[in-house]
Amino acid sequence: MSTLVTGIGELVTCDGTGEGGIGTRVDHALVVEGTDNYASKFLAFDAARAVGVPIVSAGAVRWSGWTMASFPHEGPCLRCVFEDVPSSGGATCAEAGVVGPVVGVVGAMAAGLALSILRGDSPRGILLRYDGLAGRVRSSRPLPRPGCPSCEGLIEGLSPDGYAPKCGDLNLTNRS
């Protein structure tokens, strides 16, 4: 039986030096990503798009979190909503903290989107946001962003330079 779901360490390979390219694998039907690193998050998204695999992305910080399903070549996508790796680094749960149950709720929402995809449904472009202080989940359907490089097919090849100074900074498993 083939594996249906993968994480970033299975989808993307890197030599860890920042000098080599980034490789991808295409033996999975879905990627589920929940890293605490914007560079890794965008790399996983771009790699999944490059190999034509849907991806469920998720993130949480402090009292809130979000999850979204993106399908290959069908917007809206992660880059329509968040555009690119923040130049300032952005707040991560490692730096700003996160309330443990928030991660559990967001993980359950991401798992629900993943199971919907594996069941054959298409939760494309649904952005779920959780506010832990209010105990509320909001659902929205962002529109594809005009000029989105991912939706317009402008992201070609995966270079470590586009994500972090070294692949090792992306928390990937180094493979030869």
C-alpha positions in Angstrom: 0.0 0.0 0.0 1.4 3.4 -0.9 1.6 6.3 1.6 -1.1 8.9 1.1 0.1 11.6 3.4 3.5 13.1 3.9 5.2 15.9 5.8 7.9 18.3 4.6 10.8 16.0 5.5 9.4 13.4 3.1 8.5 15.8 0.3 11.7 17.9 0.2 15.3 16.9 0.3 18.3 19.2 0.7 22.0 18.7 1.1 22.1 21.2 4.0 24.9 23.4 2.6 22.7 25.9 0.8 24.8 25.2 -2.3 22.9 22.3 -3.7 19.4 22.3 -5.1 16.2 21.2 -3.4 14.7 18.0 -4.6 11.1 16.8 -4.4 9.3 13.5 -4.3 6.0 12.7 -5.9 4.9 9.4 -4.2 2.2 10.9 -1.9 -1.4 12.0 -2.5 -1.4 14.8 0.1 1.0 17.0 2.2 0.1 18.1 5.7 2.3 20.9 6.9 2.3 22.6 10.4 5.9 23.9 10.8 6.8 26.8 13.1 9.1 28.3 10.4 7.8 30.5 7.6 10.6 29.5 5.3 9.7 25.8 5.8 6.0 26.6 5.4 6.5 28.3 2.0 9.0 25.7 0.8 6.5 22.9 1.6 3.8 24.8 -0.2 5.9 25.5 -3.3 7.2 21.9 -3.4 3.7 20.5 -3.2 2.5 22.8 -5.9 5.6 21.9 -8.1 4.8 18.2 -7.9 1.0 18.6 -8.2 0.0 17.5 -4.8 -2.6 19.2 -2.6 -1.4 20.6 0.7 -3.0 21.4 4.0 -1.0 24.2 5.8 -1.5 25.2 9.4 0.0 27.6 11.9 -0.6 28.8 15.4 0.8 31.5 17.7 -0.2 32.7 21.1 -4.1 32.3 21.3 -4.9 31.9 17.6 -4.3 29.7 14.6 -5.3 28.9 11.1 -5.4 26.2 8.5 -6.0 26.1 4.7 -6.2 23.6 1.9 -4.5 24.5 -1.4 -4.8 22.4 -4.6 -2.2 22.4 -7.4 -2.8 25.1 -10.0 -6.2 26.0 -8.5 -6.3 29.2 -6.4 -6.6 30.6 -3.9 -3.5 29.4 -2.4 -1.2 30.1 0.6 0.7 32.8 -1.4 -2.6 34.5 -2.3 -3.3 34.9 1.4 0.2 35.4 3.0 2.2 36.3 -0.1 5.7 35.4 0.9 8.2 34.6 3.8 8.1 37.7 6.0 11.3 39.7 5.7 11.2 40.5 9.4 10.9 36.8 10.3 7.4 37.2 11.8 6.2 35.8 15.1 6.5 32.1 15.6 5.3 30.0 18.5 8.9 29.3 19.4 9.5 33.1 19.8 6.1 34.4 20.9 4.7 31.3 22.6 1.5 29.4 21.9 -1.2 28.0 24.1 -1.1 24.2 23.9 -4.8 23.6 23.3 -4.8 26.1 20.4 -2.3 23.8 18.6 -4.7 20.8 19.3 -7.7 22.6 17.9 -5.8 23.8 14.8 -4.3 20.4 14.3 -7.8 18.8 14.4 -9.1 21.4 11.9 -6.2 20.6 9.6 -6.8 16.9 10.0 -10.4 17.5 9.0 -9.4 19.3 5.8 -6.9 16.5 5.1 -9.5 13.8 5.6 -12.0 15.7 3.3 -9.4 15.7 0.5 -8.6 12.0 0.9 -12.3 11.3 0.9 -12.6 13.0 -2.5 -14.1 16.3 -1.4 -12.5 19.6 -2.5 -12.2 22.1 0.5 -10.0 24.2 -1.9 -9.4 27.7 -0.7 -11.1 27.4 2.7 -9.3 29.4 5.3 -10.2 28.4 8.9 -9.1 30.7 11.7 -9.4 29.9 15.4 -9.5 32.5 18.1 -8.7 30.6 21.4 -9.6 33.6 23.6 -13.1 33.8 22.1 -13.4 30.1 21.5 -14.5 30.8 18.0 -13.8 29.4 14.5 -14.3 31.6 11.5 -14.4 30.2 7.9 -13.7 32.3 4.9 -13.0 31.8 1.2 -10.2 34.2 0.1 -10.2 35.1 -3.5 -7.2 34.3 -5.7 -4.8 37.3 -5.6 -4.1 39.0 -8.9 -0.4 38.6 -9.7 0.1 35.7 -7.3 3.4 34.0 -8.5 2.2 30.6 -7.5 -1.2 30.7 -9.2 0.4 32.2 -12.3 3.0 29.5 -12.5 5.9 31.8 -12.0 7.7 29.8 -9.3 10.1 27.5 -11.1 12.7 25.4 -9.4 13.2 25.4 -5.7 16.4 27.1 -4.6 17.4 27.4 -1.0 18.1 31.1 -1.5 14.4 31.7 -1.9 13.6 30.4 1.5 16.6 30.7 3.9 20.3 31.2 3.9 20.9 27.5 4.2 18.6 24.5 3.8 19.6 23.5 7.3 17.8 26.6 8.6 14.6 25.1 7.2 14.6 22.2 9.8 14.7 19.6 7.0 16.2 16.2 7.4 19.4 16.3 5.4 19.6 13.5 2.9 22.2 12.4 0.4 
